[in-house]
Amino acid sequence: METPNTAEHPATAPEPAPVRFDTKLAVLLREDLETWQRLNVTAFLVSGIGTEIPDVIGEPYADADGNDYLRMFRQPVLVFEGTKETLTTAHGRALSRGVALSVFTSDLFATGNDRDNRAAVRAVGRDQLDLVGLAVYGPKNAVDKIVKGARMHP
């Protein structure tokens, strides 16, 4: 009986179990935004989540040559789209569930700095916000209920 050549068939370690998260990070964008607006709004919205909830950020990255890179989210960011009404409904659901929430209104496209952005949001009541995007982070089932009615971004 021949012994197998281990150089040709090295022993393989068992694959680690897939990582599952009990939380979800989702962005909901209004469907009528231009492409550049979708990208800009998404970047702004998730920056709020990352700065306020340190647990969503993973370890730093490094390549094989020793170059260091910034930390990023430890889990996927799911991006959805929906109508203006879908965003309004999701906003109300998020507020009632007390999850981490960031918002982007249409007024912010006309401002050029952080101070004016905050003033533009503060000038409008909750029910009159012209939402073009929001990001939520929280328990998976709560986030699923918040974005219910939206569809995955194409």
C-alpha positions as CSV (number, residue, x, y, z in Angstrom):
1,M,0.0,0.0,0.0
2,E,1.3,3.4,-1.0
3,T,1.5,6.3,1.4
4,P,0.0,9.5,0.1
5,N,2.5,12.2,-0.9
6,T,1.7,15.0,1.6
7,A,3.5,17.6,-0.5
8,E,0.8,17.0,-3.2
9,H,-2.1,16.8,-0.8
10,P,-1.3,18.9,2.3
11,A,-3.7,18.5,5.2
12,T,-6.2,21.3,5.2
13,A,-7.4,22.9,8.4
14,P,-11.1,23.0,9.0
15,E,-12.7,26.2,7.7
16,P,-13.7,28.6,10.5
17,A,-17.4,29.1,11.0
18,P,-18.8,32.1,9.2
19,V,-19.0,35.2,11.3
20,R,-22.6,36.1,12.2
21,F,-23.7,39.5,13.6
22,D,-26.7,40.1,15.8
23,T,-26.6,43.7,14.6
24,K,-27.2,45.3,11.3
25,L,-25.9,48.6,9.7
26,A,-28.1,49.9,7.0
27,V,-28.3,52.9,4.8
28,L,-31.6,53.9,3.1
29,L,-31.4,56.3,0.2
30,R,-34.2,58.1,-1.6
31,E,-34.6,56.5,-5.1
32,D,-34.5,59.8,-7.0
33,L,-31.0,60.9,-6.1
34,E,-28.3,61.3,-8.7
35,T,-25.4,58.8,-8.6
36,W,-23.0,61.4,-7.1
37,Q,-25.6,62.3,-4.4
38,R,-26.1,58.6,-3.5
39,L,-22.3,58.2,-2.9
40,N,-21.9,61.4,-1.0
41,V,-25.0,60.9,1.2
42,T,-23.9,57.3,2.0
43,A,-20.4,58.4,3.0
44,F,-21.8,61.2,5.3
45,L,-24.4,58.9,6.9
46,V,-22.1,56.1,7.8
47,S,-19.4,58.4,9.2
48,G,-21.9,59.3,11.9
49,I,-22.4,55.6,12.9
50,G,-18.7,54.9,12.9
51,T,-17.8,57.9,15.1
52,E,-20.5,57.3,17.7
53,I,-20.4,53.5,18.1
54,P,-16.8,52.3,18.4
55,D,-17.9,48.6,18.5
56,V,-18.8,48.7,14.8
57,I,-15.2,49.4,13.9
58,G,-12.8,46.5,13.4
59,E,-9.1,46.2,13.8
60,P,-6.6,48.1,11.7
61,Y,-5.5,46.6,8.4
62,A,-1.9,46.0,7.1
63,D,-0.6,44.5,3.9
64,A,2.2,42.0,3.6
65,D,4.7,44.8,3.1
66,G,4.0,46.3,6.5
67,N,1.9,49.3,5.2
68,D,-0.8,50.2,7.8
69,Y,-4.4,51.1,6.8
70,L,-7.3,52.6,8.7
71,R,-9.8,50.6,10.6
72,M,-13.2,50.0,8.9
73,F,-16.6,48.7,9.8
74,R,-16.4,45.1,11.1
75,Q,-19.5,44.1,9.3
76,P,-21.2,44.8,5.9
77,V,-23.1,48.0,5.3
78,L,-26.3,47.2,3.6
79,V,-27.6,49.9,1.2
80,F,-31.3,50.2,0.4
81,E,-33.4,52.6,-1.6
82,G,-37.0,53.7,-1.5
83,T,-39.5,56.5,-2.0
84,K,-39.7,59.7,0.0
85,E,-42.6,58.1,1.9
86,T,-40.5,55.0,2.6
87,L,-37.8,57.2,4.2
88,T,-40.3,59.1,6.2
89,T,-41.8,55.8,7.6
90,A,-38.3,54.4,8.3
91,H,-37.3,57.5,10.1
92,G,-40.3,57.3,12.4
93,R,-39.7,53.6,13.0
94,A,-36.0,54.3,13.8
95,L,-36.9,57.1,16.3
96,S,-39.5,54.9,18.0
97,R,-37.0,52.0,18.4
98,G,-34.2,54.2,19.8
99,V,-31.5,52.8,17.4
100,A,-28.5,54.8,16.4
101,L,-29.6,57.1,13.5
102,S,-28.0,59.6,11.2
103,V,-30.0,61.7,8.7
104,F,-29.3,63.6,5.5
105,T,-31.8,66.1,4.2
106,S,-32.1,67.7,0.8
107,D,-31.1,71.1,2.4
108,L,-27.6,69.8,3.0
109,F,-26.8,69.8,-0.7
110,A,-26.9,73.6,-0.6
111,T,-24.6,74.0,2.4
112,G,-20.8,73.9,2.3
113,N,-19.8,73.1,5.9
114,D,-20.7,71.2,9.0
115,R,-22.0,74.1,11.0
116,D,-24.5,75.1,8.3
117,N,-25.5,71.4,7.8
118,R,-26.4,71.1,11.5
119,A,-28.3,74.5,11.4
120,A,-30.3,73.3,8.3
121,V,-31.5,70.2,10.1
122,R,-32.2,72.1,13.3
123,A,-34.3,74.6,11.5
124,V,-36.9,72.0,10.5
125,G,-39.3,69.9,12.6
126,R,-39.0,66.2,12.6
127,D,-42.1,65.7,10.4
128,Q,-41.0,68.3,7.9
129,L,-37.5,67.0,7.3
130,D,-37.0,66.4,3.5
131,L,-35.0,63.2,4.0
132,V,-32.9,61.9,1.2
133,G,-31.0,59.4,3.3
134,L,-30.7,57.8,6.7
135,A,-28.4,55.3,8.3
136,V,-29.4,53.0,11.2
137,Y,-27.5,50.6,13.4
138,G,-29.0,48.3,15.9
139,P,-30.3,44.8,16.6
140,K,-30.8,42.9,13.3
141,N,-34.6,42.4,13.8
142,A,-35.1,46.1,14.7
143,V,-33.2,47.3,11.6
144,D,-35.1,44.8,9.4
145,K,-38.4,46.3,10.6
146,I,-37.1,49.9,10.1
147,V,-36.2,49.3,6.4
148,K,-39.2,47.2,5.7
149,G,-40.7,48.3,2.3
150,A,-37.3,49.4,0.9
151,R,-35.4,47.4,-1.6
152,M,-31.7,46.6,-1.9
153,H,-29.8,49.3,-3.8
154,P,-29.0,48.0,-7.3
